[in-house]
Every structure is written in structure tokens, then in C-alpha cells.
């Protein structure tokens, strides 16, 4: 079985893109946990709803950047030709 350089690079790019998409698991779990804790906090103290919501959304936006970076790397690996 002979594999030339271009086929090998394409295969490794596909494997790398799949591994990069694993980066989406962490933000999903973290954001779900943050939303659950924020809902519990609002249930305990409804008067602080706006402060809790704004803090939660800021934290989720920061956490989402990790998933977006992983997605960007996967797209680059799949669609940008290295050679």
C-alpha cells in the first residue's frame, strides 16, 4: 500500500480537525453548569436577577471562545490546503 504525501497530509488534517472539535465539549459542559447555578441563584434571590444574569452571560461568552477557537482550527485544517 503506497500513500503519497498529499493523501497522508489530507488524512492527518482530517484527524487533527476531529481532535480540534473535542474542544467543544468543555465549553458545553461549563456553560450548562453555569446556567444551572445561575438559575438556582435567581431562585434563592430573585432581586439580584439582573446582576446574576449579566455575570453569567459574561462568563459564558469567555468560555465559548475556547469552542470557537477549536472550530476555527478544524475549519482551517479541513479546507485550507497546506501545500
Helices and strands as residue ranges (DSSP letters): H 5-20, H 23-44, G 46-48, H 49-79
